[in-house]
Amino acid sequence: MSNTNRRFLLRERPTGRIEPSTFELSEEPVPEIGDGEALLRMEYISLDPTNRMWINETPTYLPPVAIGEVMRAVGIGRVDASRQEGYPEGALVQGLLGWQEYAVVSDAMPGFVMPEAEGIPVSTYLGVLGQNGLTAYVGMHDIGAPKEGETVVVSAAAGAVGSVAAQIAKIMGARVVGIAGGPEKCAWLTGELGLDAAVDYKAPDFRAQLAAATPDGIDVDFENVGGEIMDAVFARLNVHSRVALCGLISGYNAEEPPPGPRAFGNLLIQRTKLQGYIVLDHFHRIGEVSEILAGWMAEGRLHNRETVVEGFEQLPTAINMLFDGANTGKLVVRL
Ligand SMILES: NC(=O)c1ccc[n+]([C@@H]2O[C@H](COP(=O)([O-])OP(=O)(O)OC[C@H]3O[C@@H](n4cnc5c(N)ncnc54)[C@H](OP(=O)(O)O)[C@@H]3O)[C@@H](O)[C@H]2O)c1
């Protein structure tokens, strides 16, 4: 066991994209634990678009990460040493553990001990069987709530949340159209994931492709992106449509807030119901929902893909993969 704990600390707030100067690498001794604490050796760190918002000065649903503080992130570590009954040595623990090689959990900074089922990779609990799956389920099942035969559109459909949300809509009997960047991702959506159509938003005729893929209009928009893509979807919403406002990733690196959607007035004309939501409010349902999703995976109805980056030192560059579309499915860093 190394006696150094490498950590990435927030050095400065980026104005646009995350740059090498955004974080500084700090090397500190591995913390000594006291009574009531357990030491985790980190195994996986989840990279999420929301991480970018946490380092802005403006608070979101969590306070901003402070300058000099370890970068906040969800991760999974294994208990290396324990002086706290709830965290037995060898157990896997998930929590807001940060960009560091070792983390300490306690009553003040808790994590939760995770199940370890044979045949289920640990990283799955950061994605489809973790917060991404719960986000997809709440947004699609509860908010979008497509009825059989309705048309559902999912943006960032080849990503962690979008790929699960789109498949849930298929399982619910909807006609599902995914929006993603590039022919390869679109082929995955209509191939392995079984969506009815996929639209490449990078194609010059994106709006025409979307119209062709949604001849009966759109009943549910699972919105992950915002900007031009959301505008094109809003223009095609049907009467009594629903928008599950999950994310607006196209604006997260923007220096100025993006302009409002031109087609916003269509929400009035169509009596659309739009609901924003944050998965943290729904964490009490994680067990119930991950059981449902694991069941669909076991039945071969829900497919999962992950993009795994090797090496702690890759964290500051790997996070930009989310904004470059370089990930398919869940993006994690393995330590
Ligand atoms: N409400 C909540 O509680 C909650 C929880 C988790 C996530 N979210 C939101 O859900 C969305 C997806 O998150 P995720 O974790 O599943 O990430 P992800 O979809 O796995 O990764 C982000 C994807 O977004 C697409 N993208 C990035 N910039 C884009 C742009 N300017 N225009 C169009 N597409 C762009 C890229 O795919 P392409 O190659 O297709 O461009 C990229 O792969 C995000 O908006 C996130 O903030 C919300």
The ligand as a Tripos MOL2 file, in Angstrom:
@<TRIPOS>MOLECULE
LIG
   48    52     1     0     0
SMALL
NO_CHARGES

@<TRIPOS>ATOM
      1 N1        -31.6060   16.0080  -13.1470 N.am      1 LIG1
      2 C1        -30.7270   15.1940  -12.5730 C.2       1 LIG1
      3 O1        -30.7920   14.8750  -11.3980 O.2       1 LIG1
      4 C2        -29.6130   14.6360  -13.4200 C.ar      1 LIG1
      5 C3        -28.8380   13.5460  -12.9710 C.ar      1 LIG1
      6 C4        -27.8530   13.0340  -13.8210 C.ar      1 LIG1
      7 C5        -27.6350   13.6130  -15.0660 C.ar      1 LIG1
      8 N2        -28.3970   14.6790  -15.4430 N.ar      1 LIG1
      9 C6        -28.2280   15.3090  -16.7600 C.3       1 LIG1
     10 O2        -28.4310   14.3370  -17.7580 O.3       1 LIG1
     11 C7        -27.6710   14.6760  -18.9200 C.3       1 LIG1
     12 C8        -26.8430   13.4740  -19.3410 C.3       1 LIG1
     13 O3        -25.9240   13.1830  -18.2920 O.3       1 LIG1
     14 P1        -25.0770   11.8390  -18.2990 P.3       1 LIG1
     15 O4        -24.4240   11.7270  -16.9890 O.co2     1 LIG1
     16 O5        -25.9300   10.7260  -18.7800 O.co2     1 LIG1
     17 O6        -23.9490   12.1750  -19.3700 O.3       1 LIG1
     18 P2        -23.7610   11.4480  -20.7710 P.3       1 LIG1
     19 O7        -25.0320   11.6110  -21.5360 O.co2     1 LIG1
     20 O8        -23.2200   10.0950  -20.5790 O.co2     1 LIG1
     21 O9        -22.6290   12.3130  -21.4540 O.3       1 LIG1
     22 C9        -22.8890   13.5480  -22.0040 C.3       1 LIG1
     23 C10       -23.2860   13.4200  -23.4750 C.3       1 LIG1
     24 O10       -23.9520   14.6030  -23.8530 O.3       1 LIG1
     25 C11       -23.7590   14.8530  -25.2190 C.3       1 LIG1
     26 N3        -23.3880   16.2690  -25.3920 N.ar      1 LIG1
     27 C12       -22.3900   16.9450  -24.7830 C.ar      1 LIG1
     28 N4        -22.3810   18.2290  -25.1850 N.ar      1 LIG1
     29 C13       -23.3870   18.3590  -26.0840 C.ar      1 LIG1
     30 C14       -23.8950   19.4490  -26.8540 C.ar      1 LIG1
     31 N5        -23.3350   20.6670  -26.7890 N.pl3     1 LIG1
     32 N6        -24.9450   19.2210  -27.6640 N.ar      1 LIG1
     33 C15       -25.5060   17.9880  -27.7330 C.ar      1 LIG1
     34 N7        -25.0910   16.9230  -27.0400 N.ar      1 LIG1
     35 C16       -24.0410   17.1090  -26.2240 C.ar      1 LIG1
     36 C17       -22.6040   13.9490  -25.7000 C.3       1 LIG1
     37 O11       -23.1450   12.9440  -26.5390 O.3       1 LIG1
     38 P3        -23.1900   13.1310  -28.1400 P.3       1 LIG1
     39 O12       -22.0040   12.4050  -28.6980 O.co2     1 LIG1
     40 O13       -24.4740   12.5270  -28.5040 O.co2     1 LIG1
     41 O14       -23.0760   14.5920  -28.4030 O.co2     1 LIG1
     42 C18       -22.0890   13.3150  -24.4080 C.3       1 LIG1
     43 O15       -21.6410   11.9950  -24.5860 O.3       1 LIG1
     44 C19       -26.8560   15.9160  -18.5450 C.3       1 LIG1
     45 O16       -27.4960   17.0630  -18.9970 O.3       1 LIG1
     46 C20       -26.8500   15.8730  -17.0290 C.3       1 LIG1
     47 O17       -26.6540   17.1290  -16.4400 O.3       1 LIG1
     48 C21       -29.3730   15.1860  -14.6440 C.ar      1 LIG1
@<TRIPOS>BOND
     1     1     2 1
     2     2     3 2
     3     2     4 1
     4     4     5 ar
     5     4    48 ar
     6     5     6 ar
     7     6     7 ar
     8     7     8 ar
     9     8     9 1
    10     8    48 ar
    11     9    10 1
    12     9    46 1
    13    10    11 1
    14    11    12 1
    15    11    44 1
    16    12    13 1
    17    13    14 1
    18    14    15 2
    19    14    16 1
    20    14    17 1
    21    17    18 1
    22    18    19 2
    23    18    20 1
    24    18    21 1
    25    21    22 1
    26    22    23 1
    27    23    24 1
    28    23    42 1
    29    24    25 1
    30    25    26 1
    31    25    36 1
    32    26    27 ar
    33    26    35 ar
    34    27    28 ar
    35    28    29 ar
    36    29    30 ar
    37    29    35 ar
    38    30    31 1
    39    30    32 ar
    40    32    33 ar
    41    33    34 ar
    42    34    35 ar
    43    36    37 1
    44    36    42 1
    45    37    38 1
    46    38    39 2
    47    38    40 1
    48    38    41 1
    49    42    43 1
    50    44    45 1
    51    44    46 1
    52    46    47 1
@<TRIPOS>SUBSTRUCTURE
     1 LIG1         1 GROUP 0 **** ****
